[in-house]
Amino acid sequence: MRALAWVVALSCSACGGEVEPVAQRAPPAASSAAIEHEHEPWSDAWLEREAVRYLDEPEFRRAQLEASLTNPDNQYSRKRLAAYGLGDRGWDALPEWVPATLPITNAIVEQLRAGADLPQPSPRIWDGRRPTNLAEWIGLGERVFHEYPLRPEIFAHHALLDPELATAVGLGPERSDEQSRWPGVIAFVDLDGATKIGITCAVCHVGKNPDGELIPGRARRDFDYGRMRLAYYRDTGATVDPQLAERMAGWGPGRADITDDDDEDPVAIPDLWAVRELRHLTQAATLIHEHPAALAIRQETQLLHANRELARPPRELAWALAMYVYSLAPPPRESAAPTPEGEALFRRSCARCHDGPTGAGEPIAAERVGTDRALAFGRARGTGLYRPAPLVRVADAGPYLHDGSVATLEWLLDPDRLAVTPGHAFATDRPAHERAALLAYLRTL
Amino acid sequence: MFLALVSACTAGGGEAEKPDTKPVAESAAPEPPPRPEPEPEPTTKISVASVQMIQDCPDPEPAPESADVPASAERAPAQPGATARTEPYKRGRAPVGKSFRQPCDQSTVQLALETDGDAPVAVEIKAVRILSQGKEVGQIQTRKPTIWTDNSYQPWDQTVAPGAPTKASYKLSMPKWSEVETAIGESSFGHMFTLEIDIAVDGQIQTVSSPEFPREEPHVIVT
């Protein structure tokens, strides 16, 4: 999976001025220092410059970690504060790991289905040369996104051997030709020296456009991780806790519990559009994104943790992955017809929360949003907040709310929905024609 | 280990002199050689890099070619197109091809060790305690030491070679979680712990502490 967390509450405020953003903070000190650079913050040139600070200044990394944690007391934060950026101890003392990987293709899948052993991955995914410009960083990051293992995934290995199961859980190739890849599925030499099937960021974040084309950055909303795991248990006779099985069966396509506590708080896979513009990351606004190091540290520690904390990725790969994520954008489309009435309604009813270039404004107290509380108040990543969802291509981004509990935009704004899925009542009290106008506007974003 | 000290002998009859009280020589007697500084005792620095506490899994049967591999063993470079050594799956009911095993996420602790002496140093973990807010709440055992070499962890004889940092990993058993939860008064999930590890270094015990870590659910795909 990727480095950002998954979707956020779609928080469209119809409550006028009542909802006050609660996560207002001064920018972190390191960010202020960065502004002194000659380059405009977040410009391409600035990103190139800031890479050196993240890569070569341990104190800077530690300061950026501390500045990026919205709630330093949740489990996510405490674990990182205890182990990250400590020089000769903690995670800095882990070995660097540059794995040898091999993308899975149709040809390899056919061989495996015929009983062949996994092919030997070679070479390693990085030659150790540090990129020198943003284009090179993005190129390296693309490879990390598609090929750096998050962990061995016996469930995916099992699923790709069964054509019906693979299709049912959303695993499959980009195209039908022999060399076409299965995004997010690799063979790799694991930390114990054995070759295994693994998953990468792309397994969740290469998704189908409405025309069926697989696009990096788009959520794979037909990927049913819970079903994939349950199929494994069913087919192999491996045992599984009945309560866990029930939970996994309830996740459905495009959703999973991705926190390491025992709370039941599944979230929906988000699109990765305009991440460079977001100032908070994850649905519960777990991270303050005032500097790209916040995302790079997120990805560095995610890759480290997902690989069982046995090794860490070279920081160049984490920075490269951040730059690649920043480069992701939805495919262009034809201009939509203007919808002035809907836009006016949006400005009046929604824009107080859904502001800024992406529509993801300042985080909102979870009680005010009123949706399921488990994630916002979970021990793992809880902040008491939900971030208004980015609205880039929002019409294609269902299911909605942070947990993907609402299937369509129409249902989100339907007042009858509140009896089924409470929360985010904003705009549901509008007359039907106004809601229709609002929907028309949202479809243009 | 003992320091090798050099004793200074006078040229005048073999009496040992106290260097600090030796008078300035009036004769032409040669100056004794300067007393060498005592060499610092070699030290071995140990720190805990990480702990991941999830499950304790049955050890797989060793693959024949990997049995008794010494720490410094070199593996043949990968050949493109060759098939790979795969996990030793047990026979199951997989519908196609391979058979699979019970999923399990092994708990581990990772250590960084470095000695500044000239000779290899033997280390051995003697005890591991799990702590909550500094108080012992359980015990853990370690097994299967491995060393980071050639881009993976390989079996290790627990000897720290001089001259380069050693990155090691051990499998961890589980504490008795019911006793841990009695001691902490709440669920062990969502609670932060540390490990305190006694390590014998050439027979002398060093105690090191880990960063904070939580007990993790085995089922999740953490991102």
Interface residues (C-beta under 8 A of the other chain):
Chain A: M1 R2 A3 A5 W6 Q75 R78 K79 A82 A83 L86 D88 R89 G90 W91 D92 A93 L94 P95 W97 V98 P99 A100 L112 R113 A114 G115 A116 D117 L118 P119 Q120 P121 S122 P123 R124 L150 I154 F155 H157 H158 L161 D162 A187 V189 D190 L191 D192 G193 A194 T195 K196 C204 Y225 R229 Y232 D235 T236 G237 A238 T239 D241 L244 R247 M248 A256 D257 I258 T259 D260 D261 D262 D263 Q302 L304 H305 A306 R308 E309 L310 A311 R379 A380
Chain B: K45 S47 V48 A49 S50 V51 Q52 S66 R75 A78 Q79 P80 G81 A82 T83 A84 R85 T86 E87 G92 R93 A94 P95 V96 G97 K98 S99 F100 R101 Q102 P103 D105 Q106 T108 Q110 A112 T146 W148 N151 S152 Y153 Q154 P165 K167 S169 S187 F189 G190 M192 P211 E212 F213 P214 E216 E217 H219 V220 I221 V222 T223
